Structure formats: C-alpha cells, structure tokens
C-alpha cells in the first residue's frame, strides 16, 4: 500500500475524497439528530408528519434522486473528463452548504428548516449521481488494474476514518455549536476537496466517444445489456439490492432512532457505536486490501456468513433490550463488540467483490455499468428506509430489526447457493491464476 501512495494522482484523489466524505459524515450525523430534535420540539412531528417518517424521508430523498439519476449520469461521465466531474461536483456541494449555513445563521422556523434540509438532500443526490460513477471508474485509470484491490483497501480507509473522526466532530459540533456551524464546516470541506482534486491527472482520452452519438437512454441500455452478458453479474446485483433492503432501514434509521428517541440517550452514546464500527472498518480494510486471496468465491461466502450472523445477533440484542431481559449497559457493550465483527465481515465481503467487478468490466463501459450497478444495488435503499420509517413509527425499532433480519435470509442463501454467481466467481479466480502465470513467465 505504501507503493500505491507514491502515486501522486492517487494520493490527491484519496485526500480529496477523504475531505469531502468527512464533511458528508459530519452533516449526516448532525442533521439526523437535528431533524429528530426539531420533530420533538414540534410535538413529535414536522410538516404534519410523524418524527420517524420525516427522518426516513430526509434520509431516503437524496438516495432516491441518486439511484434514479446515476445510470444516466454514468453515460455522461463516460464521455467527460472524470477528474473534472469529481472536482466540479465537490465545488457545487461546497457552495450549496455555505449558502445554506448562512440561511440557518439568519434564522428560520422549524417547518422552513425541514423544507430546506429536504432541498439540500435532493441537490446532494443529484450531484452524487455524477460523483459516484466518476470516482469508481477513474480509480483503475490512475492506479492500473493490477493495483485495484490495494486501492479498494485504501479507499476503505476513507469510509472508516471519516466515520471515526466525522462522528466525533459531528457529536462535538452538535453538543457545542449551533447547527449552521456544522453546515459551514461541511461546505468548507467540499471546497477544499475540490481544490485538491483539480491537480489530479488520469488516462482520460477525449477521442473515445467522438464517433459515438449515444443518447443517455441508449447508454443506460448499453450498461444494462453489458450486465446481462456477464453470467452471474446481474444476479449478484439483485442479491445486493436485497442486502441493502435489509441493512439500510436498521442502521441508517433504526439505530439512531433507538438511541435518540426511544432510549433518550445522548449523541455520544450513538457516536461511540459508530466510532467502533469505523475503527474496525479501517483496520479490516487495510488487512483485506493487502491479502492475497486464493479463492474469491470461498472468501466472499465465508465472510458474508459472518456479516449476516452479526446482523442477526444485533437484532437479538435489540429485542432482548426491548423486553427488559438485558440491561442497557450489557446491551451497549455487546452491541459494540458485534459491530466490530460486522465491520470485518463487511470489508472482507465488499473489497474482493468490488475488485472483481472492476477487473471483469471493460474500461470503456465502466462508468455506464457502475451507474446501472449503483441503480440496481442501491435501488432498494430509499424505499426500504421510507417503509422502515413507517413501520418503526407504528411499532418499534425491535420489530423493524426482526423484519430486516428475516429479509436478509434471501440474499445470504442466494450468494451461498446460486450456480450463476458461483460460476462467475470461479471465472474471476481463473483469470487471477492466468494473470499470475503471465507475470511469472515475464
């Protein structure tokens, strides 16, 4: 991994992505708490909507926009200079958050504040629809296919470190400062990120699409057709959709709601759970990124089982707490331990799977295919979060967790038993052996 960071362009991409994601985590953590507090101040609802549902709507709205637009944005990203797309989108987000910070500094009522935050979620979703495919498809152009797995491991550091430091800063900002300060920090982080990313150089070829007159819809169809031609690839994406459908409502919505609303705990109780998860992601991300994986199929299957088992244990802990079988202290300690295990299973599943996808998808189609992949795998997220918010508002977080755990059984058994997925993973292992043989001969 040290060799990877000697690549100046990757270092700039890494740092720019790190800074912008830090701002995202700060905003997401603080805004989630802020929305719940606004709802409580308004008698348990905002804009006439129950607190659990309005929180779900706030989280889901940006995801809906991103999922709908990403496949079409991927078509355009394939034609454009991906580096320019990255820093321009960061500048746009930076300007937006600085302006919104000023509006909140001047002062608005609770309902107006909620409407503004929903607008921010929509705009962020639009911008992220271009940013995501650009980041995914530019990485191999910067580091080369032979270092993609190491780059995936390095990029996992971004997720984990921002979750750690971002949550700490978010909790501190929420406890010590007014909301507009967190918005200002977020805006500045995006502006700094955009500036650093302007110096990145990648293997962009302007002539690739000069003779291709392809509409956005045609490009989406090309990406979808490409997915269908790779046996097992579309099936993997469908199972990923179910995984997101199971995970997202509980961890994006249920856990924060449990700590803040049902248990009336401080922002730091929730923060330390996220921090433990982030530290574990960082450690396991580095370890997995540097591993030589002999069998991608067996590695993914074993760690997916660990990931699913940790989810079921989390559900059990929430249920036992809800019926007063265990104390809050026991629940809290065990939850953190399980989160550490879950982070390890997640990294050991996602990194080899994402690396495999980058290797088997041809360079000229990557942005379009990843746009479609993002749409398929992420398509269930906003729907699941919104439905989870409704379910949670009329039942409890414990009931939501049990429902999600039951749904998780579908993709878990699918990944373990489906023949098309098995063959695709075998093909990836065979390609890895061939590459190793060629390198040895040379």
C-alpha positions as CSV (number, residue, x, y, z in Angstrom):
1,X,0.0,0.0,0.0
2,X,3.0,2.3,0.6
3,X,3.8,2.0,-3.1
4,X,0.3,3.0,-4.0
5,X,0.6,6.3,-2.2
6,X,3.8,7.1,-4.1
7,X,1.4,7.7,-7.0
8,X,0.8,11.4,-6.7
9,X,-2.5,11.3,-8.6
10,X,-3.9,8.6,-6.3
11,X,-2.8,10.5,-3.2
12,X,-4.6,13.6,-4.4
13,X,-7.8,11.5,-5.3
14,X,-7.6,9.8,-1.9
15,X,-7.2,13.0,0.1
16,X,-9.9,14.9,-1.9
17,X,-12.3,12.0,-1.4
18,X,-11.4,11.8,2.3
19,X,-12.0,15.5,3.0
20,X,-15.3,15.6,1.2
21,X,-16.6,12.4,2.8
22,X,-15.6,13.8,6.2
23,X,-18.0,16.7,5.5
24,X,-20.7,14.3,4.5
25,X,-20.4,12.3,7.7
26,X,-20.5,15.4,9.9
27,X,-23.5,16.7,8.1
28,X,-25.3,13.3,8.1
29,X,-24.7,12.7,11.8
30,X,-25.6,16.2,12.9
31,X,-28.6,16.6,10.5
32,X,-30.1,13.3,11.7
33,X,-30.0,14.4,15.3
34,X,-31.2,17.9,14.4
35,X,-34.3,16.6,12.5
36,X,-35.3,14.4,15.5
37,X,-34.9,17.4,17.8
38,X,-36.9,19.6,15.5
39,X,-39.7,17.0,15.5
40,X,-39.7,16.7,19.3
41,X,-39.8,20.5,19.6
42,X,-42.8,20.5,17.3
43,X,-44.7,17.9,19.3
44,X,-43.4,14.7,17.7
45,X,-43.9,15.8,14.0
46,X,-42.8,18.2,11.3
47,X,-44.9,19.4,8.4
48,X,-47.7,17.3,9.9
49,X,-45.6,14.1,9.6
50,X,-44.5,11.8,12.4
51,X,-40.9,12.1,13.5
52,X,-39.9,8.5,12.4
53,X,-41.4,9.1,9.0
54,X,-39.9,12.6,8.5
55,X,-36.5,11.3,9.4
56,X,-36.9,8.4,7.0
57,X,-38.0,10.8,4.3
58,X,-35.0,13.1,4.9
59,X,-32.5,10.1,4.7
60,X,-34.3,8.5,1.7
61,X,-35.0,11.5,-0.5
62,X,-31.4,12.1,-1.6
63,X,-30.9,8.4,-2.2
64,X,-34.0,8.2,-4.4
65,X,-32.6,11.0,-6.6
66,X,-29.2,9.4,-6.7
67,X,-30.5,6.0,-7.7
68,X,-32.7,7.3,-10.4
69,X,-30.1,9.6,-12.0
70,X,-26.9,7.6,-11.5
71,X,-27.3,5.2,-14.5
72,X,-27.9,8.2,-16.8
73,X,-25.1,10.2,-15.2
74,X,-22.8,7.3,-15.8
75,X,-23.4,7.6,-19.6
76,X,-22.3,11.2,-19.5
77,X,-19.3,10.6,-17.2
78,X,-18.0,8.0,-19.7
79,X,-17.9,10.8,-22.2
80,X,-16.4,13.5,-20.0
81,X,-13.1,14.0,-18.2
82,X,-13.8,12.1,-15.0
83,X,-11.4,14.2,-12.9
84,X,-13.2,17.4,-13.9
85,X,-16.5,15.8,-12.9
86,X,-15.1,15.0,-9.5
87,X,-13.8,18.4,-8.6
88,X,-16.7,20.3,-10.1
89,X,-19.3,18.3,-8.1
90,X,-17.3,19.0,-4.9
91,X,-17.3,22.7,-5.6
92,X,-21.0,22.7,-6.2
93,X,-21.7,21.0,-2.9
94,X,-19.4,23.3,-1.1
95,X,-21.1,26.4,-2.4
96,X,-24.5,24.9,-1.6
97,X,-23.6,24.2,2.1
98,X,-22.0,27.6,2.7
99,X,-25.2,29.3,1.4
100,X,-27.5,27.1,3.5
101,X,-25.3,27.7,6.5
102,X,-25.9,31.5,6.1
103,X,-29.6,30.9,5.8
104,X,-29.7,29.0,9.1
105,X,-27.5,31.6,10.7
106,X,-30.0,34.3,9.8
107,X,-32.8,32.1,11.3
108,X,-35.8,30.1,10.1
109,X,-38.7,28.3,11.8
110,X,-38.8,24.6,12.2
111,X,-41.0,23.7,9.2
112,X,-39.0,26.0,6.9
113,X,-35.8,24.4,8.3
114,X,-37.1,21.0,7.4
115,X,-38.1,22.0,3.9
116,X,-34.6,23.5,3.3
117,X,-33.0,20.3,4.5
118,X,-35.1,18.2,2.2
119,X,-34.0,20.5,-0.6
120,X,-30.3,20.0,0.4
121,X,-31.0,16.3,0.3
122,X,-32.3,16.5,-3.3
123,X,-29.5,18.6,-4.6
124,X,-26.9,16.4,-2.9
125,X,-28.5,13.4,-4.5
126,X,-28.2,14.9,-8.0
127,X,-24.6,15.8,-7.5
128,X,-23.7,12.4,-6.0
129,X,-25.2,10.7,-9.1
130,X,-22.3,12.1,-11.1
131,X,-19.6,12.0,-8.4
132,X,-20.1,8.2,-7.6
133,X,-19.5,6.8,-11.2
134,X,-16.7,9.2,-11.7
135,X,-14.8,8.0,-8.6
136,X,-15.5,4.4,-9.3
137,X,-14.3,4.5,-12.9
138,X,-11.3,6.8,-12.6
139,X,-9.5,4.7,-10.0
140,X,-8.3,2.0,-12.5
141,X,-7.2,4.7,-14.9
142,X,-5.0,6.1,-12.1
143,X,-3.5,3.0,-10.5
144,X,-3.9,0.3,-13.1
145,X,-5.8,-2.9,-12.9
146,X,-3.0,-4.8,-11.1
147,X,-3.4,-2.4,-8.1
148,X,-7.1,-2.1,-8.0
149,X,-7.6,-4.4,-4.9
150,X,-5.0,-2.4,-2.9
151,X,-6.7,0.8,-4.0
152,X,-10.0,-0.7,-2.8
153,X,-8.5,-1.4,0.5
154,X,-7.0,2.1,0.7
155,X,-10.4,3.6,-0.2
156,X,-12.0,1.6,2.7
157,X,-9.8,3.8,5.0
158,X,-11.8,6.8,3.8
159,X,-15.1,5.2,4.9
160,X,-13.8,4.1,8.3
161,X,-11.7,7.2,9.2
162,X,-14.4,9.6,8.2
163,X,-16.8,7.6,10.3
164,X,-14.5,7.8,13.3
165,X,-13.4,11.5,13.1
166,X,-16.5,12.7,11.3
167,X,-18.8,11.3,14.0
168,X,-16.5,12.7,16.8
169,X,-16.6,16.1,15.1
170,X,-20.3,15.8,14.4
171,X,-21.1,14.9,18.1
172,X,-18.9,17.7,19.3
173,X,-20.4,20.2,16.8
174,X,-23.9,19.2,17.8
175,X,-23.2,19.5,21.5
176,X,-21.1,22.7,21.4
177,X,-22.2,24.7,18.4
178,X,-25.3,25.7,16.6
179,X,-26.4,23.8,13.5
180,X,-25.2,26.3,11.0
181,X,-21.6,25.8,12.1
182,X,-21.8,22.1,11.1
183,X,-23.2,23.2,7.7
184,X,-20.3,25.7,7.3
185,X,-17.7,23.0,8.1
186,X,-19.3,20.7,5.6
187,X,-19.2,23.4,2.9
188,X,-15.6,24.3,3.5
189,X,-14.6,20.6,3.4
190,X,-16.1,20.2,-0.1
191,X,-14.4,23.4,-1.3
192,X,-11.0,22.2,-0.1
193,X,-11.6,18.8,-1.6
194,X,-12.5,20.3,-5.0
195,X,-9.3,22.4,-5.0
196,X,-7.0,19.5,-4.3
197,X,-8.7,17.3,-6.9
198,X,-8.0,19.9,-9.6
199,X,-4.4,18.7,-9.7
200,X,-5.2,15.0,-10.5
201,X,-4.2,13.6,-13.9
202,X,-5.7,10.4,-15.2
203,X,-5.7,8.5,-18.5
204,X,-8.6,10.4,-20.0
205,X,-9.0,10.0,-23.8
206,X,-11.1,12.7,-25.3
207,X,-11.4,10.8,-28.6
208,X,-13.1,7.7,-27.2
209,X,-16.6,8.9,-27.8
210,X,-16.2,11.3,-30.7
211,X,-17.7,8.9,-33.2
212,X,-20.5,7.6,-31.0
213,X,-23.8,9.5,-31.0
214,X,-25.4,7.8,-28.0
215,X,-28.4,9.2,-26.1
216,X,-28.5,8.9,-22.3
217,X,-31.2,6.3,-22.5
218,X,-29.2,4.3,-25.1
219,X,-26.2,4.5,-22.7
220,X,-28.3,3.1,-19.9
221,X,-29.4,0.3,-22.2
222,X,-25.8,-0.4,-23.1
223,X,-24.8,-0.7,-19.5
224,X,-27.8,-2.9,-18.7
225,X,-27.1,-5.1,-21.7
226,X,-23.5,-5.4,-20.7
227,X,-24.6,-6.6,-17.3
228,X,-26.8,-9.3,-18.8
229,X,-23.9,-10.6,-21.0
230,X,-21.8,-11.4,-17.9
231,X,-23.3,-14.6,-16.5
232,X,-24.0,-14.1,-12.8
233,X,-23.3,-10.4,-12.7
234,X,-26.9,-9.3,-12.8
235,X,-27.8,-11.9,-10.2
236,X,-25.2,-10.5,-7.9
237,X,-26.6,-7.1,-8.3
238,X,-30.1,-8.3,-7.4
239,X,-28.8,-10.0,-4.3
240,X,-27.0,-6.8,-3.4
241,X,-30.3,-5.0,-3.7
242,X,-31.9,-7.4,-1.1
243,X,-28.9,-6.9,1.2
244,X,-29.3,-3.1,1.0
245,X,-33.1,-3.6,1.6
246,X,-32.3,-5.5,4.8
247,X,-29.4,-3.4,6.2
248,X,-30.3,0.2,5.4
249,X,-33.5,0.7,7.4
250,X,-32.0,-0.7,10.6
251,X,-28.5,1.0,10.5
252,X,-29.4,4.3,8.7
253,X,-32.6,4.9,10.5
254,X,-33.4,2.4,13.3
255,X,-30.2,2.5,15.4
256,X,-30.1,6.4,15.5
257,X,-33.8,6.5,16.3
258,X,-33.4,3.8,19.0
259,X,-30.7,5.8,20.9
260,X,-32.1,9.3,20.4
261,X,-35.8,8.9,20.6
262,X,-36.7,5.5,22.2
263,X,-33.9,5.4,24.7
264,X,-33.4,9.2,25.1
265,X,-29.6,8.8,25.1
266,X,-27.1,11.5,24.2
267,X,-25.4,12.0,20.9
268,X,-22.2,10.5,22.3
269,X,-23.9,7.1,23.0
270,X,-24.7,6.8,19.4
271,X,-21.3,8.3,18.4
272,X,-19.2,5.6,20.1
273,X,-21.1,2.8,18.4
274,X,-20.3,4.4,15.0
275,X,-16.7,5.1,16.0
276,X,-16.1,1.4,17.0
277,X,-17.6,0.4,13.6
278,X,-15.4,2.9,11.8
279,X,-12.2,1.8,13.5
280,X,-12.9,-1.8,12.7
281,X,-13.6,-0.9,9.0
282,X,-10.3,0.9,8.8
283,X,-8.3,-2.0,10.3
284,X,-10.0,-4.7,8.3
285,X,-10.0,-2.6,5.2
286,X,-6.2,-2.3,5.3
287,X,-5.8,-6.0,6.2
288,X,-8.1,-7.3,3.4
289,X,-6.7,-4.9,0.8
290,X,-3.2,-6.4,1.3
291,X,-4.3,-10.0,1.3
292,X,-3.5,-12.5,-1.5
293,X,-6.9,-14.1,-1.9
294,X,-6.6,-17.6,-3.4
295,X,-10.3,-18.2,-3.8
296,X,-12.6,-15.2,-4.2
297,X,-15.7,-17.3,-4.1
298,X,-14.8,-19.1,-0.8
299,X,-13.5,-15.8,0.8
300,X,-16.7,-13.9,0.0
301,X,-19.0,-16.7,1.1
302,X,-17.4,-17.2,4.4
303,X,-17.3,-13.6,5.3
304,X,-20.9,-13.0,4.0
305,X,-22.0,-15.6,6.6
306,X,-20.1,-13.7,9.3
307,X,-21.8,-10.5,8.2
308,X,-25.2,-12.0,8.2
309,X,-24.7,-13.7,11.6
310,X,-23.6,-10.5,13.2
311,X,-26.8,-8.8,11.9
312,X,-29.0,-11.5,13.5
313,X,-27.1,-11.1,16.8
314,X,-27.7,-7.3,16.6
315,X,-31.4,-7.9,16.1
316,X,-31.5,-10.3,19.1
317,X,-29.8,-7.7,21.3
318,X,-32.3,-5.0,20.4
319,X,-35.2,-7.4,21.1
320,X,-33.8,-8.5,24.5
321,X,-33.3,-4.9,25.5
322,X,-36.9,-4.0,24.4
323,X,-38.4,-6.7,26.7
324,X,-36.0,-5.9,29.6
325,X,-34.2,-9.2,29.6
326,X,-30.8,-7.4,29.5
327,X,-29.8,-4.0,30.9
328,X,-28.7,-1.1,28.8
329,X,-25.1,-1.4,29.9
330,X,-24.9,-5.1,28.8
331,X,-26.7,-4.2,25.5
332,X,-24.3,-1.4,24.8
333,X,-21.1,-3.4,25.4
334,X,-22.3,-6.4,23.3
335,X,-23.6,-4.1,20.5
336,X,-20.1,-2.5,20.1
337,X,-18.5,-6.0,20.0
338,X,-20.9,-7.2,17.4
339,X,-20.4,-4.0,15.4
340,X,-16.6,-4.8,15.3
341,X,-17.3,-8.2,13.9
342,X,-19.8,-6.9,11.4
343,X,-17.3,-4.3,10.1
344,X,-14.8,-7.1,9.5
345,X,-17.3,-9.2,7.6
346,X,-18.4,-6.2,5.5
347,X,-14.9,-5.3,4.5
348,X,-14.0,-8.9,3.7
349,X,-17.1,-9.2,1.5
350,X,-17.1,-5.8,-0.2
351,X,-13.4,-5.3,-1.1
352,X,-12.9,-8.6,-3.0
353,X,-16.3,-8.3,-4.7
354,X,-15.7,-4.7,-5.8
355,X,-12.3,-5.6,-7.0
356,X,-13.7,-8.5,-9.0
357,X,-16.2,-6.2,-10.7
358,X,-13.6,-3.7,-11.7
359,X,-11.5,-6.4,-13.3
360,X,-14.1,-8.0,-15.3
361,X,-15.9,-4.9,-16.7
362,X,-14.2,-3.4,-19.8
363,X,-12.7,0.1,-19.3
364,X,-14.8,1.9,-21.9
365,X,-18.1,0.7,-20.2
366,X,-17.1,1.1,-16.6
367,X,-18.9,4.3,-15.7
368,X,-22.1,3.2,-17.5
369,X,-22.1,-0.2,-16.0
370,X,-21.3,1.1,-12.5
371,X,-24.1,3.6,-13.0
372,X,-26.5,0.7,-13.6
373,X,-25.0,-1.3,-10.8
374,X,-25.5,1.6,-8.4
375,X,-29.1,1.9,-9.5
376,X,-29.8,-1.8,-9.0
377,X,-27.9,-2.4,-5.8
378,X,-28.9,1.0,-4.3
379,X,-32.5,1.0,-5.7
380,X,-34.0,-0.6,-2.6
381,X,-32.3,1.7,-0.1
382,X,-34.7,4.7,-0.2
383,X,-37.8,2.5,-0.5
384,X,-36.5,0.4,2.4
385,X,-35.7,3.4,4.6
386,X,-39.1,5.0,3.9
387,X,-41.0,1.9,4.6
388,X,-38.8,1.2,7.6
389,X,-39.7,4.7,8.9
390,X,-43.5,4.0,8.6
391,X,-43.1,0.5,10.2
392,X,-41.0,1.9,13.1
393,X,-43.3,4.8,13.7
394,X,-46.3,2.5,14.3
395,X,-44.3,-0.4,16.0
396,X,-40.8,-0.2,17.4
397,X,-37.1,-0.4,16.4
398,X,-37.1,-4.0,17.7
399,X,-39.9,-5.0,15.3
400,X,-38.1,-3.3,12.4
401,X,-34.9,-5.2,13.3
402,X,-36.7,-8.6,13.3
403,X,-38.3,-7.8,9.9
404,X,-35.0,-6.8,8.3
405,X,-33.3,-10.0,9.7
406,X,-35.9,-12.1,8.1
407,X,-35.4,-10.3,4.7
408,X,-31.6,-10.8,5.0
409,X,-32.0,-14.6,4.6
410,X,-32.9,-14.2,0.9
411,X,-29.6,-12.7,-0.4
412,X,-27.5,-14.7,2.1
413,X,-28.7,-18.0,0.9
414,X,-28.6,-16.7,-2.7
415,X,-24.9,-15.8,-2.6
416,X,-24.1,-19.2,-1.0
417,X,-26.1,-21.4,-3.3
418,X,-26.8,-19.8,-6.7
419,X,-25.0,-21.5,-9.6
420,X,-24.6,-18.5,-11.8
421,X,-22.9,-16.5,-9.0
422,X,-20.7,-19.4,-8.3
423,X,-19.6,-19.7,-11.9
424,X,-18.8,-16.0,-12.2
425,X,-16.7,-16.1,-9.1
426,X,-14.9,-19.2,-10.4
427,X,-14.2,-17.3,-13.6
428,X,-12.7,-14.4,-11.6
429,X,-10.4,-16.9,-9.8
430,X,-9.4,-18.5,-13.1
431,X,-8.5,-15.0,-14.5
432,X,-6.4,-14.3,-11.5
433,X,-4.4,-17.5,-12.0
434,X,-3.8,-16.7,-15.6
435,X,-2.6,-13.2,-14.8
436,X,-0.2,-14.6,-12.1
437,X,1.2,-17.2,-14.6
438,X,1.8,-14.5,-17.2
439,X,3.6,-12.2,-14.7
440,X,5.7,-15.2,-13.6
441,X,6.7,-16.0,-17.2
442,X,7.8,-12.4,-17.8
